[in-house]
Amino acid sequence: MVTNLQYEVDVQDVEYQQLAGKAWLARVYRPKGPGPFPTMIDVHGGAWVRGDRANNRGICQALAERGVVVAALDFRQPPEAGYPASVQDVNLGIRWLKAHAADFNGSAEVGAWGNSSGGHLVALAGIRPRDARYAALPLPGHPEIDASLSYVIAGWPVIDPLYRYQHVALANNIESFISAHKAYWGTEEAMAEGSGATAVLQDAQPDLPPILLVLKEGDKNHPLAMEEQFVAAYRKRGGSIQVEMFQGLPEHGMEVTPEVPESVRAIEVFMEFIAAHA
């Protein structure tokens, strides 16, 4: 149920897993209403090494006000763990949200939104929901639930980590990107294997959920050529992918406000896409 109503929103932190005695939290934004509401996870950016569940609070709040349950995940990052630990956490987070969606008046048909490196993570999780490496963390009491997604909204994703490493980080000697790629991926071989295009073209049976690809005009950190290669690969394999270009959206923490008209247009595009696929 997606509507044009503006809902009051309840925000709470909920434990979605424990690892080695440590609790990992999801910040759940729940519209105050009977639902059932569309339900989605939020995966923040930060070059796979920075940020937390509060990064995207502006857009999570805006989505919830329009009738979407959003669970923003914390997940493992270097130096605690590199690839594929965060994909495992996202995979478990999707399954956890499916199992508990009714607790928040949400639908068990779950989608995902992520930006930058988070956009890469949600796309990869959506394409490989049953990959044994990614699904390695058990969900107690619900072994029957998988991490397949109803849709993916990927905002300016680092969809091909090796491309970004070679053509942006190394080519421009951006030390923060270089160190982040090395800390998370370890090797160029891992970057190539964890590419969205690799997963689409080389996996025997990739999932191909509908994708909304949100791009920013003139975005040098997420080159258009990298994104276009993924779009071509996805469509070649038979997947549905909608591409929308925006001007002036921030890298992280997007607030939806009339003072930034493109942010309002973005949330409208999001809601139309969710309504079509939730």
PyRosetta script that sets phi, psi and omega in degrees:
from pyrosetta import init, pose_from_sequence

init()
pose = pose_from_sequence("MVTNLQYEVDVQDVEYQQLAGKAWLARVYRPKGPGPFPTMIDVHGGAWVRGDRANNRGICQALAERGVVVAALDFRQPPEAGYPASVQDVNLGIRWLKAHAADFNGSAEVGAWGNSSGGHLVALAGIRPRDARYAALPLPGHPEIDASLSYVIAGWPVIDPLYRYQHVALANNIESFISAHKAYWGTEEAMAEGSGATAVLQDAQPDLPPILLVLKEGDKNHPLAMEEQFVAAYRKRGGSIQVEMFQGLPEHGMEVTPEVPESVRAIEVFMEFIAAHA")
pose.set_psi(1, 103.1)
pose.set_omega(1, 175.4)
pose.set_phi(2, -108.6)
pose.set_psi(2, 128.1)
pose.set_omega(2, -177.9)
pose.set_phi(3, -131.0)
pose.set_psi(3, 174.6)
pose.set_omega(3, 175.3)
pose.set_phi(4, -93.3)
pose.set_psi(4, 4.7)
pose.set_omega(4, 179.9)
pose.set_phi(5, -67.6)
pose.set_psi(5, 152.9)
pose.set_omega(5, 172.6)
pose.set_phi(6, -101.8)
pose.set_psi(6, 111.9)
pose.set_omega(6, -177.4)
pose.set_phi(7, -93.2)
pose.set_psi(7, 147.9)
pose.set_omega(7, 162.3)
pose.set_phi(8, -69.4)
pose.set_psi(8, 152.1)
pose.set_omega(8, -172.2)
pose.set_phi(9, -127.3)
pose.set_psi(9, 131.7)
pose.set_omega(9, 171.7)
pose.set_phi(10, -97.9)
pose.set_psi(10, 131.6)
pose.set_omega(10, -178.7)
pose.set_phi(11, -119.4)
pose.set_psi(11, 126.6)
pose.set_omega(11, 178.7)
pose.set_phi(12, -145.8)
pose.set_psi(12, 148.6)
pose.set_omega(12, 174.7)
pose.set_phi(13, -93.2)
pose.set_psi(13, 129.3)
pose.set_omega(13, -175.7)
pose.set_phi(14, -129.0)
pose.set_psi(14, 136.6)
pose.set_omega(14, 176.0)
pose.set_phi(15, -73.4)
pose.set_psi(15, 126.8)
pose.set_omega(15, 177.3)
pose.set_phi(16, -110.1)
pose.set_psi(16, -14.1)
pose.set_omega(16, 172.8)
pose.set_phi(17, -162.6)
pose.set_psi(17, 161.1)
pose.set_omega(17, 170.3)
pose.set_phi(18, -125.1)
pose.set_psi(18, 134.5)
pose.set_omega(18, 176.6)
pose.set_phi(19, -130.5)
pose.set_psi(19, 122.1)
pose.set_omega(19, -179.9)
pose.set_phi(20, 51.5)
pose.set_psi(20, 41.1)
pose.set_omega(20, 177.2)
pose.set_phi(21, 80.6)
pose.set_psi(21, 0.8)
pose.set_omega(21, -179.3)
pose.set_phi(22, -101.9)
pose.set_psi(22, 131.4)
pose.set_omega(22, 177.8)
pose.set_phi(23, -83.4)
pose.set_psi(23, 135.6)
pose.set_omega(23, 175.2)
pose.set_phi(24, -113.6)
pose.set_psi(24, 132.3)
pose.set_omega(24, -167.6)
pose.set_phi(25, -109.7)
pose.set_psi(25, 150.1)
pose.set_omega(25, 166.9)
pose.set_phi(26, -115.8)
pose.set_psi(26, 132.0)
pose.set_omega(26, 173.6)
pose.set_phi(27, -92.2)
pose.set_psi(27, 113.2)
pose.set_omega(27, -173.5)
pose.set_phi(28, -100.6)
pose.set_psi(28, 124.7)
pose.set_omega(28, 175.9)
pose.set_phi(29, -102.8)
pose.set_psi(29, 111.3)
pose.set_omega(29, -173.5)
pose.set_phi(30, -117.1)
pose.set_psi(30, 119.0)
pose.set_omega(30, 173.6)
pose.set_phi(31, -61.7)
pose.set_psi(31, 141.2)
pose.set_omega(31, 178.6)
pose.set_phi(32, -86.0)
pose.set_psi(32, 95.5)
pose.set_omega(32, -178.7)
pose.set_phi(33, -174.8)
pose.set_psi(33, 170.8)
pose.set_omega(33, -174.6)
pose.set_phi(34, -73.8)
pose.set_psi(34, -23.5)
pose.set_omega(34, -178.0)
pose.set_phi(35, 67.1)
pose.set_psi(35, -156.0)
pose.set_omega(35, -1.1)
pose.set_phi(36, -72.6)
pose.set_psi(36, 137.2)
pose.set_omega(36, -178.6)
pose.set_phi(37, -97.0)
pose.set_psi(37, 152.4)
pose.set_omega(37, 168.6)
pose.set_phi(38, -55.1)
pose.set_psi(38, 148.6)
pose.set_omega(38, -172.1)
pose.set_phi(39, -130.8)
pose.set_psi(39, 136.7)
pose.set_omega(39, -178.3)
pose.set_phi(40, -150.2)
pose.set_psi(40, 155.9)
pose.set_omega(40, 170.5)
pose.set_phi(41, -96.0)
pose.set_psi(41, 155.5)
pose.set_omega(41, 173.1)
pose.set_phi(42, -118.0)
pose.set_psi(42, 130.3)
pose.set_omega(42, 178.9)
pose.set_phi(43, -123.8)
pose.set_psi(43, 115.3)
pose.set_omega(43, -173.0)
pose.set_phi(44, -75.3)
pose.set_psi(44, 161.0)
pose.set_omega(44, 173.6)
pose.set_phi(45, -91.0)
pose.set_psi(45, -169.4)
pose.set_omega(45, -178.7)
pose.set_phi(46, 129.7)
pose.set_psi(46, 32.7)
pose.set_omega(46, 177.3)
pose.set_phi(47, 56.3)
pose.set_psi(47, 31.2)
pose.set_omega(47, 178.9)
pose.set_phi(48, 68.5)
pose.set_psi(48, 0.2)
pose.set_omega(48, -172.7)
pose.set_phi(49, -126.7)
pose.set_psi(49, -8.1)
pose.set_omega(49, -175.0)
pose.set_phi(50, -133.5)
pose.set_psi(50, 160.7)
pose.set_omega(50, 172.2)
pose.set_phi(51, 98.8)
pose.set_psi(51, 173.3)
pose.set_omega(51, 179.9)
pose.set_phi(52, -153.8)
pose.set_psi(52, -172.3)
pose.set_omega(52, -173.3)
pose.set_phi(53, -64.2)
pose.set_psi(53, -13.5)
pose.set_omega(53, 179.8)
pose.set_phi(54, -88.9)
pose.set_psi(54, -7.0)
pose.set_omega(54, -174.7)
pose.set_phi(55, -53.4)
pose.set_psi(55, -45.9)
pose.set_omega(55, -172.4)
pose.set_phi(56, -104.3)
pose.set_psi(56, 32.2)
pose.set_omega(56, -174.2)
pose.set_phi(57, -60.2)
pose.set_psi(57, -32.7)
pose.set_omega(57, -179.4)
pose.set_phi(58, -62.6)
pose.set_psi(58, -50.7)
pose.set_omega(58, -178.0)
pose.set_phi(59, -74.3)
pose.set_psi(59, -33.1)
pose.set_omega(59, 176.1)
pose.set_phi(60, -62.3)
pose.set_psi(60, -43.5)
pose.set_omega(60, 178.3)
pose.set_phi(61, -62.3)
pose.set_psi(61, -44.0)
pose.set_omega(61, -178.2)
pose.set_phi(62, -63.8)
pose.set_psi(62, -41.0)
pose.set_omega(62, 177.7)
pose.set_phi(63, -64.3)
pose.set_psi(63, -43.3)
pose.set_omega(63, -179.7)
pose.set_phi(64, -64.9)
pose.set_psi(64, -37.4)
pose.set_omega(64, 177.9)
pose.set_phi(65, -62.5)
pose.set_psi(65, -23.2)
pose.set_omega(65, -180.0)
pose.set_phi(66, -99.4)
pose.set_psi(66, 7.5)
pose.set_omega(66, 171.7)
pose.set_phi(67, 99.3)
pose.set_psi(67, 36.5)
pose.set_omega(67, 176.6)
pose.set_phi(68, -126.2)
pose.set_psi(68, 130.0)
pose.set_omega(68, 171.9)
pose.set_phi(69, -80.2)
pose.set_psi(69, 125.8)
pose.set_omega(69, -178.2)
pose.set_phi(70, -123.9)
pose.set_psi(70, 130.0)
pose.set_omega(70, 175.1)
pose.set_phi(71, -115.0)
pose.set_psi(71, 108.1)
pose.set_omega(71, -179.2)
pose.set_phi(72, -90.1)
pose.set_psi(72, 121.0)
pose.set_omega(72, -170.7)
pose.set_phi(73, -94.5)
pose.set_psi(73, 139.1)
pose.set_omega(73, 156.5)
pose.set_phi(74, -86.1)
pose.set_psi(74, 148.4)
pose.set_omega(74, -179.5)
pose.set_phi(75, -153.6)
pose.set_psi(75, 164.5)
pose.set_omega(75, -176.4)
pose.set_phi(76, -68.6)
pose.set_psi(76, 139.0)
pose.set_omega(76, 178.6)
pose.set_phi(77, -138.9)
pose.set_psi(77, 160.7)
pose.set_omega(77, 173.5)
pose.set_phi(78, -60.7)
pose.set_psi(78, 149.1)
pose.set_omega(78, 5.3)
pose.set_phi(79, -82.8)
pose.set_psi(79, -0.9)
pose.set_omega(79, -178.6)
pose.set_phi(80, -64.9)
pose.set_psi(80, -43.4)
pose.set_omega(80, -179.6)
pose.set_phi(81, -166.2)
pose.set_psi(81, 145.8)
pose.set_omega(81, 175.8)
pose.set_phi(82, -105.1)
pose.set_psi(82, -161.3)
pose.set_omega(82, 179.1)
pose.set_phi(83, -58.8)
pose.set_psi(83, 136.3)
pose.set_omega(83, 5.5)
pose.set_phi(84, -102.3)
pose.set_psi(84, 25.3)
pose.set_omega(84, -172.4)
pose.set_phi(85, -57.3)
pose.set_psi(85, -44.3)
pose.set_omega(85, -177.9)
pose.set_phi(86, -67.4)
pose.set_psi(86, -33.0)
pose.set_omega(86, 176.6)
pose.set_phi(87, -67.0)
pose.set_psi(87, -35.7)
pose.set_omega(87, 175.6)
pose.set_phi(88, -62.6)
pose.set_psi(88, -42.7)
pose.set_omega(88, -179.9)
pose.set_phi(89, -65.6)
pose.set_psi(89, -41.7)
pose.set_omega(89, 177.9)
pose.set_phi(90, -63.4)
pose.set_psi(90, -43.5)
pose.set_omega(90, 178.0)
pose.set_phi(91, -57.8)
pose.set_psi(91, -46.8)
pose.set_omega(91, 178.4)
pose.set_phi(92, -66.0)
pose.set_psi(92, -39.7)
pose.set_omega(92, 179.1)
pose.set_phi(93, -59.3)
pose.set_psi(93, -38.5)
pose.set_omega(93, 177.1)
pose.set_phi(94, -63.9)
pose.set_psi(94, -47.1)
pose.set_omega(94, -179.5)
pose.set_phi(95, -64.3)
pose.set_psi(95, -41.3)
pose.set_omega(95, 178.3)
pose.set_phi(96, -60.3)
pose.set_psi(96, -42.9)
pose.set_omega(96, -178.1)
pose.set_phi(97, -68.4)
pose.set_psi(97, -36.8)
pose.set_omega(97, 175.0)
pose.set_phi(98, -59.6)
pose.set_psi(98, -43.4)
pose.set_omega(98, -177.3)
pose.set_phi(99, -68.4)
pose.set_psi(99, -29.8)
pose.set_omega(99, -172.5)
pose.set_phi(100, -114.8)
pose.set_psi(100, 8.0)
pose.set_omega(100, -176.6)
pose.set_phi(101, -55.7)
pose.set_psi(101, -40.2)
pose.set_omega(101, -178.3)
pose.set_phi(102, -62.2)
pose.set_psi(102, -26.6)
pose.set_omega(102, 178.0)
pose.set_phi(103, -63.0)
pose.set_psi(103, -23.9)
pose.set_omega(103, -178.1)
pose.set_phi(104, -112.2)
pose.set_psi(104, 18.5)
pose.set_omega(104, -177.1)
pose.set_phi(105, 60.2)
pose.set_psi(105, 35.2)
pose.set_omega(105, -179.4)
pose.set_phi(106, -110.2)
pose.set_psi(106, 166.4)
pose.set_omega(106, 177.1)
pose.set_phi(107, -85.0)
pose.set_psi(107, 146.6)
pose.set_omega(107, 177.3)
pose.set_phi(108, -78.2)
pose.set_psi(108, -4.2)
pose.set_omega(108, 172.0)
pose.set_phi(109, -84.9)
pose.set_psi(109, 104.3)
pose.set_omega(109, -167.8)
pose.set_phi(110, -104.6)
pose.set_psi(110, 138.0)
pose.set_omega(110, 171.7)
pose.set_phi(111, -112.3)
pose.set_psi(111, -175.1)
pose.set_omega(111, -177.4)
pose.set_phi(112, -147.0)
pose.set_psi(112, 145.9)
pose.set_omega(112, 172.9)
pose.set_phi(113, -131.5)
pose.set_psi(113, 138.7)
pose.set_omega(113, 174.0)
pose.set_phi(114, -156.3)
pose.set_psi(114, 155.4)
pose.set_omega(114, -178.6)
pose.set_phi(115, -127.6)
pose.set_psi(115, 146.0)
pose.set_omega(115, -179.3)
pose.set_phi(116, 58.5)
pose.set_psi(116, -121.0)
pose.set_omega(116, 176.9)
pose.set_phi(117, -64.2)
pose.set_psi(117, -29.8)
pose.set_omega(117, 174.8)
pose.set_phi(118, -66.5)
pose.set_psi(118, -33.2)
pose.set_omega(118, 174.3)
pose.set_phi(119, -64.1)
pose.set_psi(119, -38.5)
pose.set_omega(119, 174.6)
pose.set_phi(120, -63.0)
pose.set_psi(120, -44.5)
pose.set_omega(120, -176.6)
pose.set_phi(121, -63.8)
pose.set_psi(121, -41.7)
pose.set_omega(121, -179.0)
pose.set_phi(122, -71.1)
pose.set_psi(122, -35.3)
pose.set_omega(122, 177.4)
pose.set_phi(123, -65.4)
pose.set_psi(123, -45.6)
pose.set_omega(123, -179.2)
pose.set_phi(124, -64.6)
pose.set_psi(124, -41.6)
pose.set_omega(124, 178.0)
pose.set_phi(125, -62.8)
pose.set_psi(125, -37.6)
pose.set_omega(125, -179.9)
pose.set_phi(126, -70.6)
pose.set_psi(126, -33.7)
pose.set_omega(126, -179.1)
pose.set_phi(127, -78.8)
pose.set_psi(127, -31.6)
pose.set_omega(127, -176.9)
pose.set_phi(128, -122.4)
pose.set_psi(128, 56.9)
pose.set_omega(128, -174.4)
pose.set_phi(129, -67.8)
pose.set_psi(129, -24.8)
pose.set_omega(129, -177.3)
pose.set_phi(130, -112.4)
pose.set_psi(130, 13.6)
pose.set_omega(130, 174.8)
pose.set_phi(131, -58.3)
pose.set_psi(131, 128.4)
pose.set_omega(131, -173.8)
pose.set_phi(132, -60.3)
pose.set_psi(132, -33.3)
pose.set_omega(132, 178.4)
pose.set_phi(133, -66.9)
pose.set_psi(133, -43.9)
pose.set_omega(133, -174.8)
pose.set_phi(134, -76.5)
pose.set_psi(134, -30.2)
pose.set_omega(134, -178.1)
pose.set_phi(135, -94.8)
pose.set_psi(135, 23.7)
pose.set_omega(135, -171.9)
pose.set_phi(136, -72.0)
pose.set_psi(136, -23.0)
pose.set_omega(136, -177.6)
pose.set_phi(137, -86.3)
pose.set_psi(137, 125.7)
pose.set_omega(137, -178.2)
pose.set_phi(138, -74.8)
pose.set_psi(138, 149.4)
pose.set_omega(138, 171.3)
pose.set_phi(139, -107.5)
pose.set_psi(139, 102.0)
pose.set_omega(139, -174.4)
pose.set_phi(140, -54.3)
pose.set_psi(140, 130.4)
pose.set_omega(140, 176.3)
pose.set_phi(141, 85.0)
pose.set_psi(141, -7.2)
pose.set_omega(141, -176.2)
pose.set_phi(142, -139.4)
pose.set_psi(142, 58.0)
pose.set_omega(142, 179.3)
pose.set_phi(143, -66.9)
pose.set_psi(143, -15.1)
pose.set_omega(143, -176.7)
pose.set_phi(144, -80.9)
pose.set_psi(144, -14.1)
pose.set_omega(144, -175.2)
pose.set_phi(145, -87.4)
pose.set_psi(145, 130.7)
pose.set_omega(145, 175.0)
pose.set_phi(146, -107.1)
pose.set_psi(146, 177.8)
pose.set_omega(146, -172.9)
pose.set_phi(147, -102.1)
pose.set_psi(147, 21.5)
pose.set_omega(147, 177.6)
pose.set_phi(148, -62.8)
pose.set_psi(148, 146.0)
pose.set_omega(148, -175.8)
pose.set_phi(149, -113.4)
pose.set_psi(149, 144.5)
pose.set_omega(149, 176.7)
pose.set_phi(150, -75.4)
pose.set_psi(150, -28.5)
pose.set_omega(150, 178.8)
pose.set_phi(151, -166.7)
pose.set_psi(151, 164.1)
pose.set_omega(151, 177.7)
pose.set_phi(152, -133.9)
pose.set_psi(152, 133.0)
pose.set_omega(152, 169.4)
pose.set_phi(153, -113.2)
pose.set_psi(153, 110.5)
pose.set_omega(153, -176.1)
pose.set_phi(154, -110.2)
pose.set_psi(154, 111.7)
pose.set_omega(154, -179.9)
pose.set_phi(155, -92.3)
pose.set_psi(155, 118.3)
pose.set_omega(155, 178.8)
pose.set_phi(156, 35.5)
pose.set_psi(156, 57.5)
pose.set_omega(156, -173.1)
pose.set_phi(157, -72.8)
pose.set_psi(157, 148.7)
pose.set_omega(157, 168.6)
pose.set_phi(158, -82.2)
pose.set_psi(158, 68.8)
pose.set_omega(158, -165.7)
pose.set_phi(159, -70.5)
pose.set_psi(159, -25.2)
pose.set_omega(159, 175.7)
pose.set_phi(160, -125.1)
pose.set_psi(160, 93.4)
pose.set_omega(160, -175.4)
pose.set_phi(161, -58.8)
pose.set_psi(161, -36.2)
pose.set_omega(161, -179.7)
pose.set_phi(162, -68.0)
pose.set_psi(162, -40.7)
pose.set_omega(162, 176.9)
pose.set_phi(163, -59.2)
pose.set_psi(163, -48.2)
pose.set_omega(163, -178.9)
pose.set_phi(164, -64.2)
pose.set_psi(164, -37.6)
pose.set_omega(164, 179.4)
pose.set_phi(165, -63.5)
pose.set_psi(165, -46.9)
pose.set_omega(165, -175.2)
pose.set_phi(166, -77.5)
pose.set_psi(166, -43.7)
pose.set_omega(166, -169.5)
pose.set_phi(167, -94.8)
pose.set_psi(167, -13.1)
pose.set_omega(167, 178.0)
pose.set_phi(168, -118.8)
pose.set_psi(168, -60.1)
pose.set_omega(168, -174.2)
pose.set_phi(169, -63.5)
pose.set_psi(169, -57.1)
pose.set_omega(169, -178.2)
pose.set_phi(170, -72.4)
pose.set_psi(170, -42.1)
pose.set_omega(170, -176.0)
pose.set_phi(171, -61.8)
pose.set_psi(171, -31.0)
pose.set_omega(171, -178.5)
pose.set_phi(172, -110.9)
pose.set_psi(172, 7.3)
pose.set_omega(172, 178.7)
pose.set_phi(173, 51.3)
pose.set_psi(173, 50.4)
pose.set_omega(173, 178.3)
pose.set_phi(174, -90.8)
pose.set_psi(174, 99.0)
pose.set_omega(174, -170.4)
pose.set_phi(175, -62.6)
pose.set_psi(175, -36.3)
pose.set_omega(175, -179.1)
pose.set_phi(176, -63.8)
pose.set_psi(176, -38.8)
pose.set_omega(176, 177.6)
pose.set_phi(177, -70.6)
pose.set_psi(177, -43.0)
pose.set_omega(177, -179.2)
pose.set_phi(178, -58.8)
pose.set_psi(178, -48.7)
pose.set_omega(178, -177.2)
pose.set_phi(179, -67.5)
pose.set_psi(179, -36.3)
pose.set_omega(179, 179.3)
pose.set_phi(180, -66.6)
pose.set_psi(180, -44.9)
pose.set_omega(180, 178.3)
pose.set_phi(181, -60.1)
pose.set_psi(181, -44.5)
pose.set_omega(181, -179.0)
pose.set_phi(182, -65.9)
pose.set_psi(182, -41.6)
pose.set_omega(182, -177.4)
pose.set_phi(183, -65.1)
pose.set_psi(183, -39.6)
pose.set_omega(183, -176.4)
pose.set_phi(184, -84.6)
pose.set_psi(184, -46.7)
pose.set_omega(184, -171.7)
pose.set_phi(185, -91.3)
pose.set_psi(185, -33.7)
pose.set_omega(185, -179.7)
pose.set_phi(186, 82.9)
pose.set_psi(186, -52.7)
pose.set_omega(186, -176.7)
pose.set_phi(187, -135.8)
pose.set_psi(187, 159.4)
pose.set_omega(187, 175.3)
pose.set_phi(188, -67.9)
pose.set_psi(188, -29.6)
pose.set_omega(188, 177.5)
pose.set_phi(189, -62.3)
pose.set_psi(189, -41.2)
pose.set_omega(189, 177.5)
pose.set_phi(190, -66.3)
pose.set_psi(190, -39.6)
pose.set_omega(190, 177.6)
pose.set_phi(191, -58.9)
pose.set_psi(191, -42.6)
pose.set_omega(191, -179.4)
pose.set_phi(192, -67.7)
pose.set_psi(192, -42.6)
pose.set_omega(192, -178.2)
pose.set_phi(193, -66.6)
pose.set_psi(193, -33.6)
pose.set_omega(193, -178.4)
pose.set_phi(194, -90.2)
pose.set_psi(194, 11.7)
pose.set_omega(194, 177.0)
pose.set_phi(195, -72.8)
pose.set_psi(195, 143.3)
pose.set_omega(195, 176.4)
pose.set_phi(196, -60.8)
pose.set_psi(196, -41.6)
pose.set_omega(196, 179.6)
pose.set_phi(197, -65.1)
pose.set_psi(197, -38.5)
pose.set_omega(197, 176.7)
pose.set_phi(198, -60.1)
pose.set_psi(198, -46.3)
pose.set_omega(198, -179.4)
pose.set_phi(199, -61.5)
pose.set_psi(199, -40.2)
pose.set_omega(199, -178.3)
pose.set_phi(200, -70.2)
pose.set_psi(200, -46.0)
pose.set_omega(200, -171.4)
pose.set_phi(201, -85.2)
pose.set_psi(201, -30.7)
pose.set_omega(201, -172.0)
pose.set_phi(202, -105.4)
pose.set_psi(202, -21.0)
pose.set_omega(202, 177.5)
pose.set_phi(203, -69.7)
pose.set_psi(203, 144.2)
pose.set_omega(203, -177.0)
pose.set_phi(204, -65.9)
pose.set_psi(204, -42.8)
pose.set_omega(204, -176.8)
pose.set_phi(205, -138.1)
pose.set_psi(205, 70.8)
pose.set_omega(205, 178.4)
pose.set_phi(206, -69.8)
pose.set_psi(206, 145.6)
pose.set_omega(206, 166.3)
pose.set_phi(207, -74.5)
pose.set_psi(207, 147.1)
pose.set_omega(207, -179.6)
pose.set_phi(208, -131.8)
pose.set_psi(208, 68.2)
pose.set_omega(208, 177.9)
pose.set_phi(209, -64.9)
pose.set_psi(209, 152.3)
pose.set_omega(209, 175.2)
pose.set_phi(210, -57.1)
pose.set_psi(210, 134.8)
pose.set_omega(210, -178.7)
pose.set_phi(211, -119.5)
pose.set_psi(211, 134.2)
pose.set_omega(211, 165.2)
pose.set_phi(212, -102.0)
pose.set_psi(212, 114.2)
pose.set_omega(212, -179.3)
pose.set_phi(213, -99.7)
pose.set_psi(213, 114.5)
pose.set_omega(213, -176.4)
pose.set_phi(214, -103.0)
pose.set_psi(214, 118.8)
pose.set_omega(214, -176.4)
pose.set_phi(215, -120.0)
pose.set_psi(215, 159.9)
pose.set_omega(215, 179.3)
pose.set_phi(216, -116.9)
pose.set_psi(216, 129.7)
pose.set_omega(216, -177.9)
pose.set_phi(217, -61.8)
pose.set_psi(217, 133.0)
pose.set_omega(217, 177.2)
pose.set_phi(218, 71.4)
pose.set_psi(218, 23.8)
pose.set_omega(218, -175.7)
pose.set_phi(219, -80.8)
pose.set_psi(219, 100.5)
pose.set_omega(219, -176.2)
pose.set_phi(220, -75.5)
pose.set_psi(220, -23.0)
pose.set_omega(220, 179.5)
pose.set_phi(221, -78.3)
pose.set_psi(221, -18.4)
pose.set_omega(221, 179.6)
pose.set_phi(222, -133.6)
pose.set_psi(222, 78.1)
pose.set_omega(222, -168.6)
pose.set_phi(223, -58.3)
pose.set_psi(223, 142.4)
pose.set_omega(223, -179.1)
pose.set_phi(224, -60.4)
pose.set_psi(224, -37.0)
pose.set_omega(224, -179.8)
pose.set_phi(225, -60.9)
pose.set_psi(225, -37.9)
pose.set_omega(225, 177.4)
pose.set_phi(226, -63.3)
pose.set_psi(226, -45.3)
pose.set_omega(226, -179.1)
pose.set_phi(227, -66.8)
pose.set_psi(227, -39.8)
pose.set_omega(227, -177.6)
pose.set_phi(228, -66.5)
pose.set_psi(228, -33.8)
pose.set_omega(228, 176.9)
pose.set_phi(229, -63.1)
pose.set_psi(229, -39.8)
pose.set_omega(229, 177.9)
pose.set_phi(230, -67.4)
pose.set_psi(230, -44.0)
pose.set_omega(230, 178.9)
pose.set_phi(231, -57.1)
pose.set_psi(231, -45.7)
pose.set_omega(231, 179.9)
pose.set_phi(232, -62.1)
pose.set_psi(232, -42.0)
pose.set_omega(232, -180.0)
pose.set_phi(233, -65.0)
pose.set_psi(233, -42.0)
pose.set_omega(233, -177.9)
pose.set_phi(234, -64.5)
pose.set_psi(234, -45.0)
pose.set_omega(234, -179.6)
pose.set_phi(235, -69.2)
pose.set_psi(235, -35.8)
pose.set_omega(235, 178.7)
pose.set_phi(236, -60.9)
pose.set_psi(236, -36.2)
pose.set_omega(236, -178.4)
pose.set_phi(237, -82.1)
pose.set_psi(237, -6.5)
pose.set_omega(237, 177.1)
pose.set_phi(238, 104.0)
pose.set_psi(238, 7.2)
pose.set_omega(238, -179.3)
pose.set_phi(239, -82.5)
pose.set_psi(239, 155.8)
pose.set_omega(239, 177.6)
pose.set_phi(240, -97.9)
pose.set_psi(240, 123.2)
pose.set_omega(240, -179.2)
pose.set_phi(241, -139.4)
pose.set_psi(241, 125.6)
pose.set_omega(241, 179.3)
pose.set_phi(242, -104.8)
pose.set_psi(242, 130.5)
pose.set_omega(242, -177.2)
pose.set_phi(243, -112.6)
pose.set_psi(243, 128.5)
pose.set_omega(243, 177.8)
pose.set_phi(244, -128.4)
pose.set_psi(244, 130.6)
pose.set_omega(244, -178.6)
pose.set_phi(245, -106.0)
pose.set_psi(245, 137.6)
pose.set_omega(245, -179.5)
pose.set_phi(246, -129.4)
pose.set_psi(246, 159.4)
pose.set_omega(246, 175.6)
pose.set_phi(247, -116.3)
pose.set_psi(247, 135.4)
pose.set_omega(247, 168.9)
pose.set_phi(248, 79.5)
pose.set_psi(248, 14.9)
pose.set_omega(248, 175.6)
pose.set_phi(249, -79.2)
pose.set_psi(249, 143.0)
pose.set_omega(249, -179.7)
pose.set_phi(250, -74.0)
pose.set_psi(250, 162.6)
pose.set_omega(250, 179.6)
pose.set_phi(251, -67.2)
pose.set_psi(251, -43.9)
pose.set_omega(251, -175.6)
pose.set_phi(252, -136.6)
pose.set_psi(252, 158.9)
pose.set_omega(252, 169.2)
pose.set_phi(253, 63.6)
pose.set_psi(253, 39.6)
pose.set_omega(253, -174.1)
pose.set_phi(254, -60.9)
pose.set_psi(254, 119.7)
pose.set_omega(254, 171.0)
pose.set_phi(255, -89.5)
pose.set_psi(255, 141.0)
pose.set_omega(255, 178.6)
pose.set_phi(256, -99.3)
pose.set_psi(256, 108.0)
pose.set_omega(256, -172.2)
pose.set_phi(257, -146.3)
pose.set_psi(257, 144.9)
pose.set_omega(257, 178.2)
pose.set_phi(258, -58.7)
pose.set_psi(258, -23.8)
pose.set_omega(258, 178.6)
pose.set_phi(259, -67.5)
pose.set_psi(259, -18.8)
pose.set_omega(259, 175.2)
pose.set_phi(260, -122.5)
pose.set_psi(260, 87.4)
pose.set_omega(260, -174.1)
pose.set_phi(261, -55.5)
pose.set_psi(261, -33.5)
pose.set_omega(261, -179.7)
pose.set_phi(262, -66.4)
pose.set_psi(262, -27.5)
pose.set_omega(262, 176.4)
pose.set_phi(263, -68.6)
pose.set_psi(263, -36.4)
pose.set_omega(263, 177.7)
pose.set_phi(264, -68.6)
pose.set_psi(264, -42.5)
pose.set_omega(264, 177.2)
pose.set_phi(265, -62.5)
pose.set_psi(265, -38.8)
pose.set_omega(265, 179.8)
pose.set_phi(266, -61.5)
pose.set_psi(266, -46.1)
pose.set_omega(266, -177.7)
pose.set_phi(267, -66.9)
pose.set_psi(267, -32.1)
pose.set_omega(267, 176.0)
pose.set_phi(268, -66.4)
pose.set_psi(268, -40.8)
pose.set_omega(268, 177.2)
pose.set_phi(269, -64.6)
pose.set_psi(269, -43.0)
pose.set_omega(269, 176.8)
pose.set_phi(270, -55.6)
pose.set_psi(270, -49.3)
pose.set_omega(270, -174.2)
pose.set_phi(271, -66.0)
pose.set_psi(271, -38.0)
pose.set_omega(271, 176.4)
pose.set_phi(272, -62.7)
pose.set_psi(272, -40.8)
pose.set_omega(272, -179.0)
pose.set_phi(273, -68.2)
pose.set_psi(273, -44.1)
pose.set_omega(273, 177.8)
pose.set_phi(274, -60.6)
pose.set_psi(274, -44.2)
pose.set_omega(274, -179.8)
pose.set_phi(275, -60.2)
pose.set_psi(275, -33.7)
pose.set_omega(275, -178.1)
pose.set_phi(276, -77.2)
pose.set_psi(276, -21.9)
pose.set_omega(276, -170.3)
pose.set_phi(277, -126.5)
pose.set_psi(277, -11.1)
pose.set_omega(277, -178.5)
pose.set_phi(278, -73.1)
pose.dump_pdb("model.pdb")
